[in-house]
Amino acid sequence: EEAVLLAQGYAETLHISPNSKYKDVFSDLMENAKDLGLGMWGTEFTNEGDKAPCTCMEDLNCSDFDIQGKAQECFEYCKKVTGQRDFHGLDSDKDGKACESLPE
């Protein structure tokens, strides 16, 4: 499983001794995914170009948005891209509406 996630660009390596048997293989898989722009290394995750309303790579919170609509757009986008219901933790009451305290 780990190798597949790395190869598809949906994981990063973390080497903790003494668990380093596959260190080089896992690093190579991750670097290859980066080079190919797969998964989280692709433009849809890094907010390059006009495709993405926000980044799904770094942690965001409600204070990073000026209006609720932008937070909602990011919430929906990262849910679609990552498969996680609330990737950034923008929906504290789990009702599907992100950053409800922000102005409309």
VOMI-763596 format. One line per field, with one value per atom (N, C-alpha, C): atom name; residue number from 1; residue in one letter; x, y, z. Coordinates in Angstrom, 3 decimals, padded with zeros to 6 digits, always signed. Each point is the difference from the previous one (the first is absolute). Layout:
atom: c(CA / ...)
n: c(NUM / ...)
res: c(A / ...)
c1: c(X / ...)
c2: c(Y / ...)
c3: c(Z / ...)
***
This chain:
atom: c(N / CA / C / N / CA / C / N / CA / C / N / CA / C / N / CA / C / N / CA / C / N / CA / C / N / CA / C / N / CA / C / N / CA / C / N / CA / C / N / CA / C / N / CA / C / N / CA / C / N / CA / C / N / CA / C / N / CA / C / N / CA / C / N / CA / C / N / CA / C / N / CA / C / N / CA / C / N / CA / C / N / CA / C / N / CA / C / N / CA / C / N / CA / C / N / CA / C / N / CA / C / N / CA / C / N / CA / C / N / CA / C / N / CA / C / N / CA / C / N / CA / C / N / CA / C / N / CA / C / N / CA / C / N / CA / C / N / CA / C / N / CA / C / N / CA / C / N / CA / C / N / CA / C / N / CA / C / N / CA / C / N / CA / C / N / CA / C / N / CA / C / N / CA / C / N / CA / C / N / CA / C / N / CA / C / N / CA / C / N / CA / C / N / CA / C / N / CA / C / N / CA / C / N / CA / C / N / CA / C / N / CA / C / N / CA / C / N / CA / C / N / CA / C / N / CA / C / N / CA / C / N / CA / C / N / CA / C / N / CA / C / N / CA / C / N / CA / C / N / CA / C / N / CA / C / N / CA / C / N / CA / C / N / CA / C / N / CA / C / N / CA / C / N / CA / C / N / CA / C / N / CA / C / N / CA / C / N / CA / C / N / CA / C / N / CA / C / N / CA / C / N / CA / C / N / CA / C / N / CA / C / N / CA / C / N / CA / C / N / CA / C / N / CA / C / N / CA / C / N / CA / C / N / CA / C / N / CA / C / N / CA / C / N / CA / C / N / CA / C / N / CA / C / N / CA / C / N / CA / C / N / CA / C)
n: c(1 / 1 / 1 / 2 / 2 / 2 / 3 / 3 / 3 / 4 / 4 / 4 / 5 / 5 / 5 / 6 / 6 / 6 / 7 / 7 / 7 / 8 / 8 / 8 / 9 / 9 / 9 / 10 / 10 / 10 / 11 / 11 / 11 / 12 / 12 / 12 / 13 / 13 / 13 / 14 / 14 / 14 / 15 / 15 / 15 / 16 / 16 / 16 / 17 / 17 / 17 / 18 / 18 / 18 / 19 / 19 / 19 / 20 / 20 / 20 / 21 / 21 / 21 / 22 / 22 / 22 / 23 / 23 / 23 / 24 / 24 / 24 / 25 / 25 / 25 / 26 / 26 / 26 / 27 / 27 / 27 / 28 / 28 / 28 / 29 / 29 / 29 / 30 / 30 / 30 / 31 / 31 / 31 / 32 / 32 / 32 / 33 / 33 / 33 / 34 / 34 / 34 / 35 / 35 / 35 / 36 / 36 / 36 / 37 / 37 / 37 / 38 / 38 / 38 / 39 / 39 / 39 / 40 / 40 / 40 / 41 / 41 / 41 / 42 / 42 / 42 / 43 / 43 / 43 / 44 / 44 / 44 / 45 / 45 / 45 / 46 / 46 / 46 / 47 / 47 / 47 / 48 / 48 / 48 / 49 / 49 / 49 / 50 / 50 / 50 / 51 / 51 / 51 / 52 / 52 / 52 / 53 / 53 / 53 / 54 / 54 / 54 / 55 / 55 / 55 / 56 / 56 / 56 / 57 / 57 / 57 / 58 / 58 / 58 / 59 / 59 / 59 / 60 / 60 / 60 / 61 / 61 / 61 / 62 / 62 / 62 / 63 / 63 / 63 / 64 / 64 / 64 / 65 / 65 / 65 / 66 / 66 / 66 / 67 / 67 / 67 / 68 / 68 / 68 / 69 / 69 / 69 / 70 / 70 / 70 / 71 / 71 / 71 / 72 / 72 / 72 / 73 / 73 / 73 / 74 / 74 / 74 / 75 / 75 / 75 / 76 / 76 / 76 / 77 / 77 / 77 / 78 / 78 / 78 / 79 / 79 / 79 / 80 / 80 / 80 / 81 / 81 / 81 / 82 / 82 / 82 / 83 / 83 / 83 / 84 / 84 / 84 / 85 / 85 / 85 / 86 / 86 / 86 / 87 / 87 / 87 / 88 / 88 / 88 / 89 / 89 / 89 / 90 / 90 / 90 / 91 / 91 / 91 / 92 / 92 / 92 / 93 / 93 / 93 / 94 / 94 / 94 / 95 / 95 / 95 / 96 / 96 / 96 / 97 / 97 / 97 / 98 / 98 / 98 / 99 / 99 / 99 / 100 / 100 / 100 / 101 / 101 / 101 / 102 / 102 / 102 / 103 / 103 / 103 / 104 / 104 / 104)
res: c(E / E / E / E / E / E / A / A / A / V / V / V / L / L / L / L / L / L / A / A / A / Q / Q / Q / G / G / G / Y / Y / Y / A / A / A / E / E / E / T / T / T / L / L / L / H / H / H / I / I / I / S / S / S / P / P / P / N / N / N / S / S / S / K / K / K / Y / Y / Y / K / K / K / D / D / D / V / V / V / F / F / F / S / S / S / D / D / D / L / L / L / M / M / M / E / E / E / N / N / N / A / A / A / K / K / K / D / D / D / L / L / L / G / G / G / L / L / L / G / G / G / M / M / M / W / W / W / G / G / G / T / T / T / E / E / E / F / F / F / T / T / T / N / N / N / E / E / E / G / G / G / D / D / D / K / K / K / A / A / A / P / P / P / C / C / C / T / T / T / C / C / C / M / M / M / E / E / E / D / D / D / L / L / L / N / N / N / C / C / C / S / S / S / D / D / D / F / F / F / D / D / D / I / I / I / Q / Q / Q / G / G / G / K / K / K / A / A / A / Q / Q / Q / E / E / E / C / C / C / F / F / F / E / E / E / Y / Y / Y / C / C / C / K / K / K / K / K / K / V / V / V / T / T / T / G / G / G / Q / Q / Q / R / R / R / D / D / D / F / F / F / H / H / H / G / G / G / L / L / L / D / D / D / S / S / S / D / D / D / K / K / K / D / D / D / G / G / G / K / K / K / A / A / A / C / C / C / E / E / E / S / S / S / L / L / L / P / P / P / E / E / E)
c1: c(+000.805 / -000.805 / +000.852 / +001.011 / +000.824 / +000.648 / +000.503 / +000.668 / -000.962 / -001.219 / -001.001 / -000.323 / -000.212 / -000.290 / +001.147 / +001.218 / +001.167 / +000.096 / -000.178 / +000.124 / -001.063 / -001.178 / -001.084 / +000.039 / +000.939 / +000.150 / -000.927 / -000.485 / -000.917 / +000.602 / +001.317 / +000.682 / +001.411 / +000.585 / +001.393 / +000.738 / +001.285 / +000.786 / +000.372 / +000.111 / +000.479 / +000.799 / +001.277 / +000.881 / +000.351 / -000.356 / +000.303 / +000.766 / +001.221 / +000.817 / -000.625 / +000.066 / +000.735 / -000.819 / -001.169 / -000.865 / +000.427 / +001.103 / +000.527 / +000.281 / -000.588 / +000.251 / -000.324 / -001.105 / -000.436 / +000.216 / +000.855 / +000.235 / +000.295 / +000.952 / +000.393 / -001.110 / -000.674 / -001.098 / -001.122 / -000.389 / -001.075 / +000.382 / +001.234 / +000.461 / -000.040 / +000.417 / -000.030 / -001.438 / -000.918 / -001.403 / -000.561 / +000.305 / -000.489 / +000.605 / +001.277 / +000.660 / -000.541 / -000.280 / -000.564 / -001.391 / -000.820 / -001.328 / +000.108 / +000.969 / +000.231 / +000.374 / +000.942 / +000.464 / -001.133 / -000.922 / -001.113 / -001.196 / +000.054 / -001.111 / -001.251 / +000.184 / -001.137 / -000.544 / -001.295 / -000.624 / +000.208 / +000.482 / +000.164 / +001.129 / +000.788 / +001.069 / -000.487 / -001.260 / -000.557 / -000.564 / -000.365 / -000.479 / -001.304 / -000.862 / -001.261 / +000.190 / +001.114 / +000.274 / +000.780 / +000.825 / +000.902 / -000.518 / -001.202 / -000.617 / +000.758 / +000.528 / +000.651 / -001.036 / +000.037 / -000.938 / -001.384 / -000.970 / -001.361 / -000.880 / +000.548 / -000.808 / -000.465 / +000.837 / -000.277 / -000.390 / -001.060 / -000.388 / +000.874 / +000.753 / +000.877 / +000.993 / +000.925 / +000.952 / -000.511 / +000.246 / -000.337 / +001.286 / +001.060 / +001.296 / +000.322 / -000.260 / +000.336 / -001.277 / +000.147 / -001.142 / -000.588 / -001.302 / -000.719 / -001.040 / -000.404 / -001.103 / -000.878 / -001.086 / -000.974 / +000.591 / +001.008 / +000.603 / +000.769 / +000.199 / +000.669 / -000.955 / -001.280 / -001.013 / -000.693 / -000.398 / -000.678 / -001.516 / -000.537 / -001.442 / -000.287 / -001.190 / -000.388 / -000.005 / -000.412 / -000.080 / +001.341 / +001.063 / +001.332 / +000.431 / -000.323 / +000.311 / -000.787 / -001.267 / -000.840 / +000.538 / +000.436 / +000.563 / +001.246 / +000.854 / +001.197 / -000.380 / -000.961 / -000.494 / -000.457 / -000.839 / -000.536 / +001.102 / +000.878 / +001.076 / +000.937 / +000.470 / +000.934 / -000.680 / -001.298 / -000.752 / +000.026 / -000.201 / +000.002 / +001.396 / +000.995 / +001.360 / +000.646 / -000.178 / +000.691 / -000.829 / -001.311 / -000.867 / -000.304 / +000.511 / -000.275 / -001.162 / -000.930 / -001.193 / +000.322 / +000.890 / +000.349 / +001.516 / +000.673 / +001.463 / +000.651 / -000.502 / +000.611 / -000.646 / -001.078 / -000.692 / -000.777 / -000.615 / -000.728 / -001.457 / -000.491 / -001.399 / -000.067 / +000.115 / +000.117 / -001.237 / -001.192 / -001.209 / -000.476 / +000.784 / -000.242 / -001.351 / -000.454 / -001.274 / +000.164 / +001.242 / +000.247 / +000.249 / -000.074 / +000.228 / +001.288 / +000.959 / +001.325 / -000.008 / +000.707 / +000.274 / -001.255 / -000.991 / -001.281 / +000.076 / +001.060 / +000.135 / +000.457 / +000.471 / +000.444 / -001.183 / +000.165 / -001.098 / -000.262 / -001.244 / -000.386 / +000.619)
c2: c(-001.195 / +001.195 / +001.264 / +000.049 / +001.206 / +000.319 / -001.017 / +000.206 / +000.556 / -000.487 / +000.478 / +001.464 / +000.364 / +001.395 / +000.922 / -000.420 / +000.795 / +000.145 / -001.098 / +000.010 / +000.873 / +000.100 / +000.804 / +001.447 / +000.315 / +001.369 / +000.372 / -000.977 / +000.280 / -000.245 / -000.053 / -000.179 / +000.547 / +000.294 / +000.404 / -001.028 / -000.100 / -000.945 / +000.607 / -000.874 / +000.361 / -001.192 / +000.191 / -001.091 / +000.127 / -001.014 / -000.045 / -001.285 / +000.144 / -001.178 / -000.790 / -001.287 / -000.879 / -000.437 / +000.588 / -000.398 / +000.664 / -000.446 / +000.647 / -000.992 / -001.175 / -001.038 / +000.477 / +000.724 / +000.437 / +001.496 / +000.608 / +001.441 / +000.486 / -000.619 / +000.453 / -000.216 / -001.123 / -000.291 / +001.015 / +000.247 / +000.948 / +001.415 / +000.394 / +001.334 / +000.143 / -001.044 / +000.028 / +000.109 / -000.733 / +000.065 / +001.405 / +000.606 / +001.343 / +001.018 / -000.087 / +000.936 / -000.138 / -001.222 / -000.221 / +000.630 / -000.164 / +000.611 / +001.525 / +000.563 / +001.448 / +000.435 / -000.718 / +000.342 / -000.035 / -000.942 / -000.159 / +000.883 / +000.665 / +000.854 / -000.785 / -001.166 / -000.849 / +000.343 / -000.288 / +000.160 / +001.386 / +000.028 / +001.284 / +000.839 / -000.561 / +000.751 / +000.658 / -000.219 / +000.572 / +001.385 / +000.652 / +001.382 / +000.134 / -001.022 / +000.131 / +000.066 / -000.481 / +000.057 / +001.241 / +000.503 / +001.081 / +001.379 / +000.085 / +001.270 / +000.748 / -000.739 / +000.629 / +000.181 / +001.126 / +000.257 / +000.353 / -000.060 / +000.396 / -001.173 / -001.190 / -001.176 / -000.079 / +000.356 / -000.254 / +001.262 / -000.073 / +001.153 / +000.183 / -001.043 / +000.063 / -001.152 / -000.025 / -001.089 / -001.104 / -001.218 / -001.149 / -000.614 / +000.771 / -000.473 / +000.531 / +001.262 / +000.586 / +000.224 / +000.082 / +000.147 / +001.402 / +000.069 / +001.271 / -000.012 / +001.193 / +000.107 / +001.171 / +000.212 / +001.015 / +001.400 / +000.308 / +001.334 / +000.235 / -001.044 / +000.150 / +000.453 / +000.128 / +000.394 / +001.275 / +000.840 / +001.237 / -000.146 / -000.953 / -000.234 / -001.502 / -000.330 / -001.401 / -000.739 / +000.664 / -000.647 / -000.544 / +000.749 / -000.466 / -001.198 / +000.041 / -001.140 / -001.229 / +000.196 / -001.113 / -000.600 / +000.859 / -000.474 / -000.852 / +000.450 / -000.758 / -001.316 / +000.056 / -001.183 / -001.064 / +000.399 / -000.939 / -000.520 / +000.884 / -000.384 / -001.030 / +000.268 / -000.933 / -001.310 / +000.046 / -001.232 / -000.862 / +000.626 / -000.729 / -000.525 / +000.841 / -000.355 / -001.021 / +000.166 / -000.882 / -001.191 / +000.097 / -001.072 / +000.096 / +001.020 / +000.210 / +000.982 / -000.326 / +000.831 / +001.447 / +000.219 / +001.362 / +000.105 / +000.061 / -000.034 / +001.035 / +001.224 / +001.086 / +000.208 / -000.707 / +000.221 / +001.306 / +000.362 / +001.264 / -000.109 / -001.210 / -000.229 / -000.553 / +000.885 / -000.440 / -000.724 / +000.347 / -000.669 / -001.120 / -000.300 / -001.143 / +000.062 / +001.214 / +000.131 / +000.225 / -000.028 / +000.179 / +001.439 / +000.923 / +001.417 / +000.442 / +000.427 / +000.398 / +001.425 / +000.213 / +001.349 / +000.868 / -000.506 / +000.689 / +001.377 / +000.248 / +001.294 / +001.119 / -000.369 / +001.010 / +000.668 / +001.258 / +000.658 / -000.674 / +000.067 / -000.585 / +000.834)
c3: c(+000.000 / +000.000 / +000.000 / +000.843 / +000.084 / -001.339 / -000.666 / -001.285 / -001.040 / +000.001 / -000.960 / +000.260 / +001.256 / +000.336 / -000.383 / +000.260 / -000.376 / -001.514 / -000.716 / -001.460 / -000.653 / +000.616 / -000.550 / +000.489 / +000.890 / +000.474 / +001.133 / +000.761 / +001.092 / +001.373 / +000.076 / +001.288 / -000.100 / +001.145 / +000.094 / +000.843 / -000.221 / +000.785 / +001.342 / +000.982 / +001.321 / +000.493 / +000.165 / +000.399 / +001.474 / +000.751 / +001.423 / +000.262 / +000.462 / +000.294 / +001.132 / -000.027 / -000.910 / -001.209 / -000.221 / -001.105 / -001.304 / -000.557 / -001.204 / -001.129 / +000.083 / -000.996 / -001.421 / -000.171 / -001.326 / -000.224 / +000.781 / -000.052 / -001.417 / -000.670 / -001.339 / -001.019 / +000.076 / -000.932 / +000.179 / +001.261 / +000.262 / -000.421 / +000.244 / -000.416 / -001.515 / -000.698 / -001.471 / -000.522 / +000.606 / -000.421 / +000.206 / +001.140 / +000.278 / -000.967 / -000.236 / -000.918 / -001.420 / -000.415 / -001.328 / -000.100 / +001.024 / +000.015 / -000.060 / +000.729 / -000.052 / -001.409 / -000.606 / -001.343 / -001.023 / +000.180 / -000.934 / +000.347 / +001.162 / +000.416 / +000.354 / +000.613 / +000.352 / +001.377 / +000.206 / +001.305 / +000.589 / +001.240 / +000.677 / -000.569 / -000.890 / -000.643 / -001.290 / -000.357 / -001.220 / +000.211 / -001.081 / +000.060 / +000.761 / -000.011 / +000.713 / +001.507 / +000.516 / +001.428 / +000.385 / -000.875 / +000.367 / -000.359 / -000.557 / -000.338 / -001.087 / -000.953 / -001.145 / -001.092 / -000.653 / -001.084 / +000.530 / -000.887 / +000.340 / +000.420 / +000.073 / +000.288 / +001.453 / +000.913 / +001.411 / +000.762 / +000.811 / +000.809 / +001.242 / +000.360 / +001.164 / -000.077 / +000.905 / +000.051 / +000.923 / -000.392 / +000.848 / +000.529 / +000.002 / +000.487 / +001.387 / +000.235 / +001.299 / +000.796 / +001.303 / +000.882 / -000.121 / -000.168 / -000.042 / +001.116 / +000.423 / +000.951 / -000.407 / +000.713 / -000.393 / -000.105 / +000.784 / -000.058 / -001.305 / -000.790 / -001.292 / -001.109 / +000.316 / -000.987 / +000.456 / -000.980 / +000.364 / +000.012 / -000.790 / -000.004 / +000.042 / +000.460 / +000.166 / -001.336 / -001.054 / -001.311 / -000.486 / +000.241 / -000.395 / +000.836 / +001.286 / +000.870 / -000.440 / -000.363 / -000.447 / -001.294 / -000.910 / -001.262 / +000.254 / +000.893 / +000.358 / +000.673 / +000.928 / +000.709 / -000.996 / -000.957 / -000.993 / -000.920 / -000.402 / -000.912 / +000.630 / +001.208 / +000.650 / +000.363 / +000.271 / +000.241 / -001.264 / -001.139 / -001.274 / -000.340 / +000.162 / -000.408 / +000.919 / +001.306 / +000.950 / +000.446 / -000.152 / +000.486 / +001.483 / +000.660 / +001.423 / +000.144 / +000.878 / +000.153 / +000.357 / +000.933 / +000.424 / +000.137 / -001.111 / -000.057 / +000.915 / -000.007 / +000.783 / +001.367 / +000.298 / +001.272 / +000.021 / -001.126 / -000.118 / +000.434 / +000.214 / +000.364 / +001.421 / +000.973 / +001.399 / +000.518 / -000.505 / +000.493 / -000.934 / -001.014 / -000.904 / -000.719 / -000.342 / -000.689 / -001.511 / -000.478 / -001.427 / -000.414 / +000.938 / -000.305 / +000.688 / -000.792 / +000.509 / +000.527 / +001.082 / +000.539 / +000.094 / +000.694 / +000.104 / +000.667 / +000.743 / +000.687 / -000.945 / -001.176 / -000.967 / -000.677 / -000.441 / -000.722 / -001.346 / -000.410 / -001.292 / -001.054)
***
